[in-house]
Structures are given as C-alpha cells and as structure tokens.
Amino acid sequence: MLIGDVARHSGVSARMLRHYEALGLVRPTGRTGAGYREYSDEDIRRIFHIESLRSLGLSLREVGRALDDPGFTPSELVDDLIRQTRERIAAETELLTRLRRIGHAEPAGWRDVLQVVALLQALGSASPETRQRAALSSAEEAPVPVEALVEAVLRETDPSVAGALRWALARSGDDGLPLLARGLGSPAAEVRGRAVRSIVEIPGDAATAVLREALTAPDLGVRRVAALELGARGVTGAVPTLIDMIVEEANDVDAADALGALASRPALADRITGLLVGRLADGTTTPSARRRLTQALADIPGGTASRALTELSQDEDRAVALTASYILGMREAR
C-alpha cells in the first residue's frame, strides 16, 4: 500500500508518516519499481499501535521505547501519565474557574478584567495583609465574584482577614448564601464554623431561613452559633437550643441574653419561663446548671417568672435559693 493510501485509511497524514519514518518509528517494508514507499500489513498495524499509544499521552520517544524495548514496562509510565493528567486537569479547572469568575463580574473592558484578576490573585496571596486589603477593596474597585469571596472565607484562618471577607460577603447580599449553606455540610468542622459565622453577618429573611435550617445541623457548634443569632433576630425556634447552651455552659451568658431579648414578648416570656423551670426540675440537671438556669430567669419579665423565682428561693439547694432571692430583691427594687 502506498503512502497516500495509508494516509487515507489510517487518518494519519502523509507528512506525519514521513516524520514517523525519520524518527525510526515505522519504516516502509518495501519500495515500488518507481521508488515509492510501500507499506505492508504489519507496517500498517504498527502505525495503528503508534496512534493508540499517542492517544494515551505518550511522547513519540516513549512510543518508540514501548514498541521496541523488550524491557520496557508500562506500569511506571502509566502511573506517571496519570499524575501528569491530573495536574493538567487541575490547571485547566483552575483556569476555567477563573474565567467563569471574571465572566460573572461582567467586566466592561480589559481594564476591569485586569482589576478582577489582580483582586483574585490577591485573595490567594500568602500575605494576610494582602488578602485583607483585597477583601476590603472588593466593594470599591472591580467587584470580586461572590463565589471567590465564599471560597476565600471558607479557607481563611486569619481572624482579621476572615472578618474583612465576611464584611465583603454581607455587602454582596444574598448571592453567597447557597454556597455558604453548602459549606455547612463540609466534612471539615472548621469550614462549617466559618460558613455559619459568615451567614450570621448577612441580614435579611433569606439568611434567617438558612440559620433556621442550621438549628438541626449535626454539628453542635453550628447549631449554637445559629441559635444565638436567631435569638437576636427574634426567632422563637432558637429557644430550646439556647436553654441547652445554658445547661451545658456553652456561651451561657450570651444564650441567657438572647432568651431575655426574646422574652420581651409577653406570651413568649411565659413559655421561656416554663421551659427553664422544667429543666430546673429535671433530676438529671447538675447543681451548677440549675444555678445558671436560675440566673437566666433574671432577664425574663412577668409574673410567671417572679413566681418561679419565689418558689426557687425556698429550693433545697442553698446556692439556687440564694440566687433566686437576690434576683427577686433586684426585681422589687426596680
């Protein structure tokens, strides 16, 4: 078969076939009477073998070794090709992500593109100061895509930089909430904590809805942060978690303050009092937890709370009784 016929049947150009010949990868078995290259069936099979190995990412030099070196083993080379392919995919994925983020920023011109690229690079800097400046300037220069801000805040370990990133995210409105909500399900506890603290900074009903969902999260730390913020937002569903926090001495002072704020609504004040008294009467509640629960009644207004304190002033636990008596005295003085 002549070179033109081989090119048509194999899909390999005549120019490439000549290049293979020059490299010694495949040599035509014979020549015609006119001196033209003539390929045998075995030559054509070798051409297909070359193309198959090239499709795996082997260089032409590696292809030659694979076909001609009896001691050449594929396992090590295949492992190396896997590593190279993963690195190439990671680089291409990073480029795709960067291009998408630039597209989301809707740049008006190349100057805007350059500003976005500079800010994205600054957010990935090893310098905390550079990252912080990028976060703070994101609202004043070219807008940084919210996806990049979320990714940055979820990996940030420096408290000052994290605060700046949360501020920038809050200014972007609700756009980052779906990504932050996804962060609440991260396998890494520190990422879940960063996600909920970022959601807390975002005002509005959409963020409140995400925090409500967080009250049922498996992560206890996430539930507690969500409950404190929901208490400040007047969400009654946070009450059981806030009471648990008082019992468990986990930000108990803040939890008691949140209960006091919620109890400014008379109907809710009686309900909170009933739940606090119920935990006080629970035989599994420790003495120290009973004292904290009694102290929490100090900020609950209304007659129901006062009557509960009167009863507690006669409690057999002297510390609880003294705490209740002191609170009653303060209420009467007011």
C-alpha positions as CSV (number, residue, x, y, z in Angstrom):
1,M,0.0,0.0,0.0
2,L,1.4,3.4,-1.0
3,I,1.8,6.3,1.4
4,G,-1.3,8.1,0.1
5,D,-3.5,5.0,0.5
6,V,-2.1,4.5,4.0
7,A,-2.9,8.1,4.9
8,R,-6.5,7.8,3.7
9,H,-7.1,4.5,5.5
10,S,-5.4,5.4,8.8
11,G,-6.2,9.0,9.2
12,V,-2.5,9.8,9.7
13,S,-1.3,12.4,7.2
14,A,1.5,11.6,4.7
15,R,3.6,14.3,6.3
16,M,3.3,12.7,9.7
17,L,4.1,9.3,8.2
18,R,7.3,10.7,6.8
19,H,8.0,12.2,10.3
20,Y,7.5,8.7,11.9
21,E,9.9,7.3,9.3
22,A,12.5,10.0,10.1
23,L,12.3,9.1,13.8
24,G,12.6,5.4,13.0
25,L,9.1,4.6,14.5
26,V,7.9,2.9,11.3
27,R,9.7,2.2,8.1
28,P,8.0,1.0,4.9
29,T,8.9,-2.6,4.3
30,G,9.4,-2.1,0.6
31,R,9.6,0.2,-2.4
32,T,7.9,0.0,-5.7
33,G,9.7,-0.2,-9.0
34,A,9.4,3.6,-9.2
35,G,10.9,4.0,-5.8
36,Y,7.7,4.9,-3.9
37,R,7.3,3.7,-0.3
38,E,5.2,0.6,0.1
39,Y,3.7,-0.3,3.4
40,S,2.9,-3.9,4.4
41,D,0.0,-5.0,6.6
42,E,2.5,-5.3,9.5
43,D,3.6,-1.7,8.9
44,I,0.0,-0.5,9.0
45,R,-0.6,-2.4,12.2
46,R,2.4,-0.6,13.7
47,I,1.0,2.7,12.6
48,F,-2.2,2.0,14.5
49,H,-0.2,0.9,17.5
50,I,1.7,4.2,17.5
51,E,-1.6,6.2,17.3
52,S,-3.1,4.2,20.1
53,L,-0.2,4.9,22.4
54,R,-0.1,8.6,21.4
55,S,-3.8,8.8,22.4
56,L,-2.8,7.9,26.0
57,G,-0.5,10.9,26.1
58,L,2.9,9.2,25.4
59,S,5.5,11.2,23.6
60,L,6.9,9.8,20.3
61,R,10.1,8.8,22.1
62,E,8.1,6.9,24.7
63,V,6.1,5.3,21.9
64,G,9.3,4.0,20.3
65,R,10.5,2.6,23.6
66,A,7.2,0.9,24.3
67,L,7.2,-0.8,20.9
68,D,10.9,-1.7,20.5
69,D,12.3,-2.1,24.0
70,P,11.6,-5.6,25.4
71,G,12.4,-4.5,29.0
72,F,10.1,-1.5,28.9
73,T,7.3,-2.0,31.4
74,P,4.1,0.1,31.2
75,S,3.2,0.3,34.9
76,E,5.6,3.1,35.9
77,L,4.9,5.1,32.8
78,V,1.1,4.8,33.2
79,D,1.4,6.0,36.8
80,D,3.4,9.0,35.6
81,L,0.8,9.7,32.9
82,I,-2.0,9.6,35.4
83,R,-0.1,12.1,37.6
84,Q,0.5,14.4,34.6
85,T,-3.1,14.2,33.5
86,R,-4.4,15.0,37.0
87,E,-2.1,18.0,37.1
88,R,-3.3,19.1,33.7
89,I,-6.9,18.7,34.7
90,A,-6.4,20.7,37.9
91,A,-4.7,23.5,36.0
92,E,-7.5,23.6,33.4
93,T,-10.1,23.5,36.1
94,E,-8.4,26.4,37.8
95,L,-8.3,28.4,34.6
96,L,-12.0,27.6,33.9
97,T,-13.0,28.7,37.4
98,R,-11.0,32.0,37.0
99,L,-12.6,32.6,33.6
100,R,-16.1,32.0,35.0
101,R,-15.5,34.3,37.9
102,I,-14.3,37.1,35.5
103,G,-17.4,36.5,33.4
104,H,-19.7,36.8,36.4
105,A,-18.1,40.1,37.2
106,E,-19.4,41.4,33.9
107,P,-16.3,43.5,33.0
108,A,-17.0,46.5,30.7
109,G,-13.4,46.5,29.4
110,W,-10.0,44.9,29.6
111,R,-9.1,47.3,32.5
112,D,-11.9,45.8,34.5
113,V,-10.7,42.3,33.6
114,L,-7.2,43.2,34.9
115,Q,-8.6,44.6,38.1
116,V,-10.7,41.4,38.8
117,V,-7.7,39.2,38.0
118,A,-5.5,41.3,40.4
119,L,-8.1,41.0,43.2
120,L,-8.5,37.3,42.7
121,Q,-4.7,36.8,42.9
122,A,-4.5,39.0,46.0
123,L,-7.2,36.8,47.7
124,G,-4.9,33.8,47.2
125,S,-1.8,35.6,48.4
126,A,0.3,34.1,51.2
127,S,0.3,37.5,52.9
128,P,-2.7,38.1,55.3
129,E,-2.3,41.9,54.8
130,T,-2.6,41.5,51.1
131,R,-5.7,39.2,51.4
132,Q,-7.3,41.7,53.8
133,R,-6.7,44.7,51.5
134,A,-8.2,42.7,48.6
135,A,-11.3,41.9,50.7
136,L,-11.8,45.5,51.8
137,S,-11.2,46.9,48.4
138,S,-13.5,44.4,46.6
139,A,-16.5,46.7,47.0
140,E,-14.7,49.8,45.8
141,E,-12.8,48.5,42.8
142,A,-13.9,45.9,40.3
143,P,-16.4,43.7,42.1
144,V,-15.0,40.3,43.1
145,P,-17.3,37.4,42.2
146,V,-19.2,36.2,45.2
147,E,-18.0,32.6,44.5
148,A,-14.4,33.7,45.0
149,L,-15.3,35.5,48.3
150,V,-17.1,32.4,49.6
151,E,-14.2,30.2,48.7
152,A,-11.8,32.6,50.4
153,V,-13.7,33.0,53.6
154,L,-14.2,29.2,54.0
155,R,-10.4,28.6,53.8
156,E,-9.3,31.7,55.7
157,T,-7.5,31.1,59.1
158,D,-6.5,34.7,60.0
159,P,-9.3,36.3,62.1
160,S,-8.8,39.8,60.7
161,V,-8.9,38.7,57.1
162,A,-11.9,36.5,57.8
163,G,-13.7,39.5,59.3
164,A,-13.0,41.6,56.2
165,L,-14.2,38.7,53.9
166,R,-17.4,38.3,55.9
167,W,-18.0,42.1,55.6
168,A,-17.5,41.9,51.9
169,L,-19.8,39.0,51.6
170,A,-22.5,40.8,53.6
171,R,-22.3,43.7,51.2
172,S,-22.9,41.4,48.3
173,G,-26.4,40.5,49.6
174,D,-27.9,37.0,49.4
175,D,-25.9,35.8,46.4
176,G,-23.4,33.9,48.6
177,L,-26.0,32.1,50.7
178,P,-26.3,29.0,48.6
179,L,-22.6,28.4,48.6
180,L,-22.3,29.2,52.3
181,A,-25.2,26.8,53.1
182,R,-23.3,24.1,51.2
183,G,-20.3,24.9,53.4
184,L,-22.4,23.9,56.4
185,G,-22.2,20.4,55.1
186,S,-18.5,20.3,54.7
187,P,-16.7,17.3,56.3
188,A,-14.3,19.8,57.9
189,A,-15.5,21.2,61.2
190,E,-13.5,24.4,60.8
191,V,-15.1,25.1,57.4
192,R,-18.6,24.5,58.8
193,G,-17.8,27.0,61.6
194,R,-16.6,29.6,59.1
195,A,-19.7,29.1,57.0
196,V,-22.2,29.7,59.8
197,R,-20.2,32.7,61.1
198,S,-20.4,34.2,57.6
199,I,-24.1,33.6,57.3
200,V,-24.7,35.3,60.6
201,E,-23.2,38.5,59.1
202,I,-25.8,38.6,56.3
203,P,-29.1,40.4,57.2
204,G,-32.5,39.5,55.8
205,D,-35.0,36.8,55.6
206,A,-33.0,34.5,53.3
207,A,-30.1,34.3,55.7
208,T,-32.6,33.8,58.6
209,A,-34.1,30.8,56.7
210,V,-30.6,29.3,56.3
211,L,-29.9,29.7,60.0
212,R,-33.3,28.1,60.9
213,E,-32.1,25.0,58.9
214,A,-28.8,25.1,60.7
215,L,-30.6,24.6,64.0
216,T,-31.0,20.9,63.0
217,A,-27.4,20.5,61.8
218,P,-25.4,17.6,63.1
219,D,-22.6,20.0,64.1
220,L,-23.3,21.2,67.7
221,G,-21.1,24.3,67.2
222,V,-23.1,25.3,64.1
223,R,-26.4,24.9,66.0
224,R,-25.2,27.1,68.8
225,V,-23.9,29.9,66.6
226,A,-27.2,29.8,64.6
227,A,-29.3,29.8,67.8
228,L,-27.6,32.9,69.2
229,E,-28.1,34.9,66.0
230,L,-31.7,33.6,65.6
231,G,-32.4,34.7,69.2
232,A,-31.2,38.2,68.3
233,R,-33.5,38.1,65.2
234,G,-36.5,37.2,67.3
235,V,-36.9,33.6,66.1
236,T,-38.6,31.5,68.8
237,G,-37.3,28.2,67.3
238,A,-33.9,29.0,68.9
239,V,-35.2,28.8,72.5
240,P,-34.6,25.1,73.1
241,T,-31.0,25.3,71.8
242,L,-30.4,28.4,73.9
243,I,-31.6,26.7,77.0
244,D,-29.4,23.7,76.2
245,M,-26.4,26.1,75.9
246,I,-27.1,27.4,79.4
247,V,-27.3,23.9,80.8
248,E,-24.1,22.9,79.0
249,E,-22.3,26.2,80.0
250,A,-21.6,26.9,76.3
251,N,-21.7,30.7,75.8
252,D,-24.3,30.6,78.5
253,V,-24.2,34.3,79.3
254,D,-24.9,35.1,75.6
255,A,-27.6,32.5,75.5
256,A,-29.3,34.0,78.6
257,D,-29.1,37.4,77.0
258,A,-30.8,36.1,73.8
259,L,-33.6,34.5,75.9
260,G,-34.1,37.8,77.7
261,A,-34.4,39.6,74.4
262,L,-36.9,37.0,73.1
263,A,-38.9,37.3,76.4
264,S,-39.7,40.9,75.7
265,R,-42.8,39.5,74.1
266,P,-45.2,38.6,77.0
267,A,-46.6,35.4,75.5
268,L,-43.1,34.1,74.9
269,A,-41.9,35.2,78.3
270,D,-44.2,32.7,80.0
271,R,-43.2,29.9,77.6
272,I,-39.5,30.5,78.2
273,T,-40.1,30.6,82.0
274,G,-41.9,27.2,81.7
275,L,-39.0,25.7,79.8
276,L,-36.4,27.0,82.2
277,V,-38.4,25.7,85.3
278,G,-38.8,22.4,83.5
279,R,-35.1,22.0,83.2
280,L,-34.6,23.0,86.8
281,A,-36.9,20.3,87.9
282,D,-35.2,17.7,85.8
283,G,-33.4,15.3,88.1
284,T,-30.5,14.9,85.6
285,T,-29.7,18.6,85.7
286,T,-26.5,19.3,87.6
287,P,-26.3,21.7,90.5
288,S,-24.2,24.2,88.6
289,A,-26.6,24.0,85.6
290,R,-29.5,24.7,88.0
291,R,-27.8,27.8,89.2
292,R,-27.2,29.1,85.7
293,L,-30.9,28.4,84.8
294,T,-32.0,30.3,87.8
295,Q,-29.7,33.2,86.8
296,A,-31.3,33.1,83.3
297,L,-34.7,33.9,84.9
298,A,-33.4,37.3,86.0
299,D,-33.9,38.7,82.5
300,I,-37.3,37.1,81.9
301,P,-40.1,39.7,82.7
302,G,-43.6,39.0,84.0
303,G,-45.4,37.5,86.9
304,T,-44.8,33.9,85.9
305,A,-41.0,34.3,86.2
306,S,-41.4,36.1,89.5
307,R,-43.5,33.3,90.9
308,A,-41.0,30.8,89.7
309,L,-38.2,32.7,91.5
310,T,-40.2,32.9,94.7
311,E,-40.5,29.1,94.7
312,L,-36.8,28.7,93.9
313,S,-35.9,31.0,96.8
314,Q,-37.0,28.0,99.0
315,D,-35.0,25.5,97.0
316,E,-33.1,22.9,99.0
317,D,-30.0,23.8,97.0
318,R,-28.8,26.8,99.0
319,A,-26.9,28.3,96.1
320,V,-30.1,28.2,93.9
321,A,-32.2,29.6,96.8
322,L,-29.7,32.5,97.4
323,T,-29.5,33.3,93.7
324,A,-33.3,33.4,93.3
325,S,-33.7,35.5,96.5
326,Y,-31.1,38.0,95.2
327,I,-32.9,38.2,91.8
328,L,-36.2,38.8,93.5
329,G,-34.7,41.6,95.5
330,M,-33.4,43.3,92.4
331,R,-36.8,42.9,90.7
332,E,-38.5,44.5,93.6
333,A,-36.0,47.3,93.7
334,R,-36.8,48.1,90.1
